[in-house]
Amino acid sequence: MADGARDDVLGQKAQAALRAFEARGMSPSKALRRALSKTADVLWDLALVTQAVVVENLDQDGVIEGLQKTDLLLLLDGPDGAVGLATVDRHVLTALIEVQTIQQVTQMPIEEERGLTQTDAAMVAPLIDGALERLTVALTDSPMQPLIQGFRFGAMLEDARAAGLLLDAAGYKAFRADVDLALGRRKGRLSFILPVPKPKRPPDPAGQGAGPHADILSRVPARLDAVLSRVSLSLAKAQALQPGDTLSLAPDALDRVEVYAAHGQLVAKGRLGQINGLRAVRLTWPVLGPQGAGGSDLSGDFGSGLTASDAPAGDLPSLPASDDGFPELDAMPAEDAGVEELPELPALEFDGGGETDFDAGADLMDTSDFDMDFGSGSIDIDFNE
């Protein structure tokens, strides 16, 4: 081998070793800065400097609330059908379009009201794909790499509502980068929002099996009530209710199911649907990270409580809709769903003195025999699954 060729090979190996050394232990924020800067420089010789990077843990509602109406929303396709998002504000979008059309970034005013198009998405796609690819390589030895690996540009989304219909993960990691383009001619923000994979259950330690009372404890019943909605009615209207009467619920009632344990303790929230012909609630909150409530920023921790790891993948199919658009719960007999009927309440007995504690005695009260007008008062009705 000639001396020149040998020097080239040695130089390439040295550069690869240097890059591997620099990547070892690199924080996600630093890796994202370098990935964005290098991608913009290689593609368009564009000076892109990342001023700040913020990493956030979000649930589905947090992701939707953080989307801006004027931003370009891009769908990111990931491995195994995973779905992520990328957002690009108007300043960054305008700079990328200018550098690809007129080869320079200007300071002309941007059109905030201009409708976004598929062409805008195509102009941004090279930066998105290049940055994600370089970010994955930079985080080779980082526990964050599985979160990012395999994602690339998929399609443009019309608005936040379309994004909400596609998001199905329990938790998300959001990388928000404030960037400076062309030596400060334009400044803006772009974000990568990626789903956090479900934590894998660690295997049982060797020699450690089930406890002595595991079989008995596994058969202890635990009552959970799924509250679909609450409606306020006067006592007179409540007493006048008959089988077949219709009560109006909020349009988003199916997405706001609350699960209560004994003594009215809220333990989870979810969405109502059906699986294999049976009613089911898919848990969306709370979510427990792989290291519990005290997990680090890299662990994907989003709070403490129950986990939705056992929930089925994908959105739950809707129940059959009635004429007014709400699910037809009568199509699902209680005996098929395994719902136990509540026992009849005993008659109320008053002690004749003092004030009545309605909270403590609510399960004993029966007002059907009183000749009094309760129309001025009101009660709350819970619709429980």
Secondary structure, 3 states (H helix, E strand, C coil): CCHHHHHHHHHHHHHHHHHHHHHCCCCHHHHHHHHHHHHHHHHHCCCEEEEEEEEEEECHHHHHHCCCCCCEEEEEECHHHCEEEEEECHHHHHHHHHHHHCCCCCCCCCCCCCCCCHHHHHHHHHHHHHHHHHHHHHCCCCCCHHHHCCCEEEEEECCHHHHHHHCCCCCEEEEEEEEEECCCCEEEEEEEEEECCCCCCCCCCCCCCCCCCHHHHHCCCCCCEEEEEEEEECHHHHHCCCCCCCCCCCCCHHHCEEEECHHHCEEEEEEEEEECCEEEEEEEECCCCCCCCCCCCCCCCCCCCCCCCCCCCCCCCCCCECCCCCECHHHCCHHHHCCCCCCCCCCCCCCCCCCCCCCCCHHHCCCCCCCCCCCCCCEEEEEEC
